Amino acid sequence: MDGGSGIEMVAVPPGRVTLSDRRTQRGWAVDVAPFRMAAFPVTQSLYAQVTGVRPSTAQGDRLPVEGVSWWDAVRFCNALSSREGLTPAYRLSSDDETVEWDASAEGHRLPTEAEWEHACRAGTTGPRYGPLDDVAWYGDNSEGCIRPVGGKRPNAWGLYDMLGNVWDWCWDVYDAEVYGTYRVLRGGGWSDEHWSCRASVRRRSHPTFRIDDVGFRTACSLPARL
């Protein structure tokens, strides 16, 4: 799954997804190019292999890593890319205060929220890609704790834990006008009510905050065709 040689990635086909903003009541369509996404959230085992640290509150190799900030996730992506001989996707300033995404790089990165929602839906149009208890660990079935990755049914494209277990950090700023640098979280977590575990739900957090129900998964761009 995510042993010493790397991380299992799934091919996500191109498509179009409509995002919405609850505050402004605005919706907008986004075309998503084909890309690859990790089949599972980053596990504590993989995070420790790459970074040498185990930041999570609950400990277990196959548990999703949590207690990681958006910045931690960005740094992990670059470290994993270097480990696998890929061009890092992010250029960080010397003081780690700003980051630029090199869209031409094939290295690991955080998905955009449009990519995330498109991948989560996997061709479906409803709020979820399957019955919630079949596909997600959430407040009603998790027994109050985070669960090992891959324990629930994947979506049609082979992606596990897209809903429930841990929220996923995404690349995007949530609403710069109101919340400044806060970044988007998607997917719902192990302690959430059922209404938070839907493909369209957006949550936000400051990029330096570390929370016990927030993790991430990586994505990779495909080389541009000549």
Secondary structure, DSSP 8 states (H G I E B T S, - for coil): ---TT---EEEE--EEEEEEETTTTEEEEEEE--EEEESS--BHHHHHHHHS----SS--TTSB--S--HHHHHHHHHHHHHHTT---SEEE-TTSS-EEE-TT--SEE---HHHHHHHHHTT--SSSSS-HHHH---TTTSTTS---TT-S---TTS---SSSSSEEEEEEES-HHHHTT-EEEES--TT--GGGSSTT-EEEE-TT---TTEE---EEE-----
